[in-house]
Amino acid sequence: MFSVQIKLSYTLVSVLAVNLLATSGDITMTWTSPIYPKLHSNDSTINPIGREITRDEDGWIGSLVNVGAMFGPLPFSFVSERFGRKIGLLSIAIPHIIAFMTMAFAESVYLFYLGRLLGDLSDSPRLSLQKCQRTSTTRKPTQKV
């Protein structure tokens, strides 16, 4: 039989981690699609809040992700400049984990607000830091004339 040896390099692991970060960021953006039917249900076994959300609460849950995007790049650009891009990208995971845990166990609409706000607070800096990280890990093509 064939024997395949896979050597994981630091670059490969960092690229995989950043791509996982991109996937979790996209999940943050599209999270409302499967949860809205549950939040609009009166059935307390399905709805974690225990009541149907109002139109205003629906609007806030959907739009707070954009409010977080306005302020997200500020702290993470500072962290990236001060400690480096890799630490900056890794620090994005902290609010992501807090956001997902908050939304997973929320029993109040205000906790959903907090989760949505934290979710994109950490997703918007990913868009710029991820490009910097990909640029630094790719090989430069050799140019021949």
N, C-alpha and C positions, 0 to 999 in steps of 0.2 A: 504494500500500500504506500501511498504517498504520505510523506510527512511534511506538514506545513508549519513553519515557525513564524509566528507573528511577533515582530518586535515593535512594541508601542513606544513611540518617541514622545518626548515632552510636547513637541509641536502638535502631533496628532491628538494627544489628550486635550490640549488647550483648545484646539479647533473644535473637537467634539463637545467640549463643555460650553463653548460660546454658541454653537449651533443648538444645543439644548436650551440655553438661555433664550435664544430667538424663538424657539418653539413655545416655551413657557410665556414669553411676552405676547405671542399671538393668541395663546389661550386666554390670557388676561383680557385682550381686546374682544374676543368673541364669546366670553363666558356667559353673557346675558342671554344669548340665543336659546340654550337649553334650560336655563333656570327661570325665565319669564313665565312659562306656563305653570310652573310650580308656585311661583310667588303670586300669581293671579288666581290660584285655586282656593276655595273655601275649606278644603279638606285638610284638617290639621295633621293627618298622617303624612301628607305630601309636602305641605307648606311649612318650612321651618319657623316662620314667624307666627303661624297659628291663625292668621287672618289674611284676607286679600289686601294687597297693597293698593294704594290710591294712585291716581294718574300723576300727581306731583311726585310721589315716591318713585314711581316708575321712571319718570323723567330724570330725577336726581341719580338714580342707580345707573342709568344709561349714560349720563353726561359727566359724572364725576371723574371718569377715566381721562377725559380731556383736560380737566382742571389739574389733575396730577401731572399731566404731560407738560404743562406750562412751567412748573416749578422743579421738575425732576432733574434737568441738566445742571442746575446750579450747584447742588452739593456734590454731585458725582464728578463734575468737571474739576472741582477743587481736589477731590480725593485722587482723581487720575493724574492731575498735575503734581500733586504733592508726593504720592506714593507709587506712581506708575500705572500704566494701562491695565496690567494684569490684576493688580490689587483693586483698581477701579471697577473692572468687570466682575471680580469676585464679590465685591461689596454690594453689587446690585442684587445678588442672591438673597441678602438678608431681608430687605423689605418685600421681596417676592414671596419668600417663605412665610413671613408674617401675614401678608395679604391673603395668600391661599388658606392658611390656617384660620384666619379670622372669618373668611367667607365660608369655610367648611363647617365651622361650629357656631355660626351666627344664629341667634334667636331673636334679634332685633334688627329693624331696618337701618338703624344707625351703625350697627356693626358692618352691615353690607356697604354702607357709605364709606366707612373707614377702609374696608378691604379694597373697594374699587379705587379709592384715592391713592392708597399705598401701592396698588398694583401697577398703575401707570406712572406713579412717581418714580418707580424703579425701571419701567419699561422704556420711557422716552430717552434716557441717556444711553441705553443699549444701542440705539440706532447710530449714534456717532462713535461710541467707543468700540463697537463691534467692527466697524469699517477700519478703524485704526489698527485693531488687533489683526484682522485678516491681511491688511497691507503689510504689516511687519512680519508675518509668518510665511507669506508666499515668497517663492524664489523669484528673483529678478530675471527676466529672460535675457539671454545673451543676444546682442544685436550685431548682426553681420551686414556689411554693406556689399 
